[in-house]
Structures are given as C-alpha cells and as structure tokens.
Amino acid sequence: MVDDPPALLTTVELTWIEKQVERWLRFGRPVADTILDRRRRLLSFASGSVFAFVRWAANDYGTIASHIDIVRTVGSGEDYQTVPCVQPGGEVLLHQSSWPRVQRVLEAIDAVEAQDIDPMEVSPDYWRYLHHRLEARQQPDPYTKARHRAWLRRRALH
C-alpha cells in the first residue's frame, strides 16, 4: 500500500518596503504564515484555495509596475502557470497590469464583498470573465447573488 503524497502547498512571498515595493493579498485564507524578517512574510495555501495577490513597485519618479492576479492553487500533478513570488504557481483566473486596471479589479472585489459574498467563493468563471472584459476594454457585468447561488448549486453537483 502506497501512502498518498503530501498535499502540495502554494507559498506566496509578501514584501513591504514603503514607497518602493508592496506585495500584498487582497483576499485569501492561508493555512500558514511565516515571518522571514520585518519586511517579508511567506503565506502558504492548501490546494484549491483562491487568493488575490497585488504587486506594486515605484521609483523616484512614481509607479513603475502594478499587477493583480487572482489565483487558484493547484494540487499535486495539476497543470499550473507561474506567477512572480508564488511557488510553484497556480491556475491564473485573472491577471491585470497597470494601476487603472488593478483599481477596477479591486472595485469589483469590493462590490462582491458589499453583497456579503466571500470573494474566495466566487465562481472561477466570473474572475475569468472579468479578466476578458477588462482586456477588451468593456464594462463587465457585476457578480450578483443570483449568479453566486447558481454557481454554488453547480459546484454541489460535482
């Protein structure tokens, strides 16, 4: 009898160097939190978790990079994409660059939370939809309680 392989954990390195580098989570539920030093932490997530990871950097002249990724962590043997500061990577449900687009995603997350819906429980299809609408420079439809109920029912069937 062969033991099951250990569950794959996904780690995210957060960094905070004020006005230079900021890497933080907008939402997510880590299973472990390791403080490396006063500027860096490692958060670990179980497979199947969803989190939003924001990366921002600036120099003396202002913002030079802004990104947000909404990632579903993967299990052992699943395919994944790489994301900076995320090991080994995950299924990228949404990726946006530039502060105006990052802000649109943050506003969408706020709108989900305003309905008392946990963004980690939102349909992965919605995050993909939001990504594609923003890429096409189109106004996305909001995530609604009705859409969320439909997702929860669909998920319960699997």
Secondary structure, DSSP 8 states (H G I E B T S, - for coil): ---------EEEEEEEETTTEEEEEEE---SEEEE-SSSEEEEEE-TT-EEEEEEEEEETTEEEEEEEEEEE---TT---EEETTEEEEEEEEEEEESHHHHHHHHHHHHHHHHTT--GGGS-HHHHHHHHHHHHTT-------HHHHHHHHHHHHT-
